[in-house]
């Protein structure tokens, strides 16, 4: 199995082992004057970290919710140029997540929000793709919590912001200026092409708003399982043009609607 695929599973196993071993004791301390980490006192840990801070892995699935526009370039209603549709791409993700209980019923969560869509053009028979538009970056969520069944089950809902860094991954044939992918393959699928320009789409960074709701469960004292649903509204601007030796020459502008719904399961170690 690929090492990159194994890494999240090994991390998950380590979290589970730590949680299970910690189930017998509510503290990492041994002795009256012990400390957690060299500079962290017992009192500081009890006051600011115990049952407040959690670090884990989020397993997520994201899907676009507003991925089609009018097939009418002349009316400027497409995303940009002839692109009028986006297909979900790279829906699954495994990312780190950090949560902190700032008050009894308020939690802050920092995680990575990510979405990608393969472009489709309406002006060809097979609705060809120029490439994949992507947006990913840190997101901060502020949630209110409602405890149930003591300190083991919590309902939560909140509002947040997603800081997304935009990118466009051009397909080789389109980037090099060939008329079609078939034409590019006839020339042996080259990685370069003699000419004075390359086709590119630049996607701006943007900030999106997100809403979330879910439920968290602590089956043992130091382990938390959290299931949540999030909806993120994101609409980065973009520019299509030619990359020449003299720089980037803009030929058209537009934007991509990258609103998406995310289902996430997070497995965390609770300090």
N, C-alpha and C positions, 0 to 999 in steps of 0.2 A: 504493500500500500504506500502511496505517496506520503513523504514525511510531512508535507504541509497539511494533509488531511488528518494525520495522526496527532499533530500538535494540540488541536482543540480537545480531542478526546482524552489525551494524557492530562491536560489541565483540568478537565472536568473530573477525572478520576482522582486527581490530587485533592480537589476541593471536597469531594465526597469523603475521602479518607480523613481529611482534617476535621470535617464536620462530625463524622462518626466518632473519632477519637476524643473530640471535645464534648461529646454528649454527656460524659460522666462528670465533667468539671466545668464550672462557669468562668474559670479564670486560667490564664497562662502562668500565674505566679507560683513560685515554690519558695517558701520561707517568708518571714515577716518583712524583710527589707528588700525583697526581690523587685525587679523592674522589668517592664516590657520594652525592649530596645534600650540602648545605653542611656538615652536622655529622657525617657518617658517614665514618670513616677507612677506608683500605684494609684494615688489620688487623681492624677491627671487622666489616667486611663478610665477610672470609674466615672469621672465627671463628664468627659468629652467624647470618649470612644465606645465604652461598653454598650452594646446593643444599639448603637447609633450608626456606626460606620460599617458598610458592607462592600465587598469587592467581588465581582463575579464575571461570568461569561454569558453573553446574550446570544441566543440562537434565534434568528429572525427570518421572516419571509415578507417581502414587500411587493406590492402590485400597484401599478398606475391606475388612477381612477378617472382621469379626464384626458384620454390619449388620442382623440380624433378631432379633426377640424374640417372645414369646408374644402372641397377639391376645386379651389378657384384662386389661382395665384394672382390674377388681375385685381381681385378685390382686397388683397392683403389679409386674407383670413386664414391662410395656411400658417404653419409654424414659421417657416422661412423657405423661400423658393417654392419648389414643388413638394416639399415634405408636408404631409397632412395627417400622418398617422404614426403612432409609436407602439411597438410591441414590447412587452415585458422582457427584460434581459437581466441575467445575474440576480435572480430574486432572493436567493439564500445568502445569509451572512452569519459570521461568528465574530463578535466584537467584544472588547472589555466594557464593563459597566461599573460605575461607582455611585453609591447612594449614601446620603447622610441625613439623619433625622435632626433637623434644626430646632424643632420644638416637639411637644408631645404628639401633635397631630399634623405636623408639616414635614415633608421629606423633599430633599433636593436630589436629583439624579442626573449624572453626566454620562452620556453614551455617544455612540457614533450612529448618525443617521445616513443612510445610503440608498440611492435609487438609480436605475439605469433603464434606458429605452432604446431599442433598435428602430431607427427611422425607416419609414416607408414613403415612397413617392407615388403619387397617383397618375403620373403622366406616362408610365410604361405598362406593358401588358402584365409583367410579373411583379409589378409594384416593388421595384428594386430598392435596395438600401444603400445609402451613402456611408453609413457608419452607426456608431452607438453614442448617444448623448448620456453623460453621467453627471451626477451631483452627489457629493459626500462631504461630511465634516462633522464637527462636534455639535451636540444638541444638549440643552439644559432644560430640565423639566421640574416644575414646582407643583407638588401634589398635596392634597389634603387626604388624610387617612381616617378610616372608621374601624376601630378594633372590634373583632368578633371572637368569641370563644377564648376569652382571656387575652394572652399575648401571642397567640399562635396563628391567627387568621386576620387579615386586614383587607378591607376594600379600599381602593384608592382611585382618585381622579384628579386631573390637573391640566395646566396650560404651560407651554414652553416655546422656546425659540430654537431653530435649526440654522446653523451657519454653514452654508453649502458652498464648496469650491467646485465650480463648473469645469467640465472637460468634454471634448468630443474626440472619439477614437475613429478616425476615418478608415474606411475600407481601402485596401491598397490600390485597386483599379481606379476608384473614384479620385483618390488623392493625387494619383499620377496623371490624371487627365484623359484616361481612355474613355471611349464612347460607351462601353459596356464591360461587364465582367467577362463575357465570352471573348470579346476582342482582346482583353488583357491576357486571358489564358492562351489564346492563339500565339501570343508572343512569348509564351513560356513563363507567365506570371512573374515578370521582373520586379525587382525591388526599387529600381530607379528608372528614369526615363529622360532622354534628352529633350530639353525644352526650356522655356524661360519662366514657367510658373507651375505651381502646384495648387490644387483646390483644397481649401480648408474651411472649417467652421470653428469660430471661437465662441465659447460659452462663458458668460460673465459669472462671477461669484454672486451669491444672493443670500438673503435671510428669509426664512419661512416661519410661519406660525404652526404650532401643532397642538392637538388635543389628545388626551390619553385617559384610559380607564382600565382597571384590572383588579386582580386579587393576588395577595401574597400569603404564603403559608410557610411557617417554620416548624418542620416536622421534628427537629432536634434543636437544642439551644443555639448552635452555631451555624446552622444551615438554613437558607431561605430559598424557596422556589417561588418565582413571580411570573404570572402570565398577564400580559397586557395587550391592548389594542390601541394603536396610535393612528391618527390621521394628520398628515402634514401637507400644508398648502405652500407650494414652491413654484416660482415662475421666473427663471433667469432669462435675461436678454441674450441675444446671440447675433453674430455677424458672419455672413458668408462672403468669401472673397478669394483672391489669388495671392499666394505667397511667392513673391519675386525676390531677386537679389537686393532690390532697393527697399524691401519691406512688404507689409501686408496691405493689399489694395482691396478695400471694401466694395462689394458689388450689391449687397442686399442686407437688410437687417430684419430681425424678428424676435421671437421669444419661444421658449419651450414650456408648456404646462406640465410640470413634473409632480403634480399632486399625487400622493400615494398613501395607501393603507398598509400598515405594518402589524403583523402578529408576532409577538416576541415571547420567548420563554427564557428567563434568566435564572441561572444557578449561582448562588452567592455564598461566600464565607462571611459570617457576621462576627465582628470583633467583640 
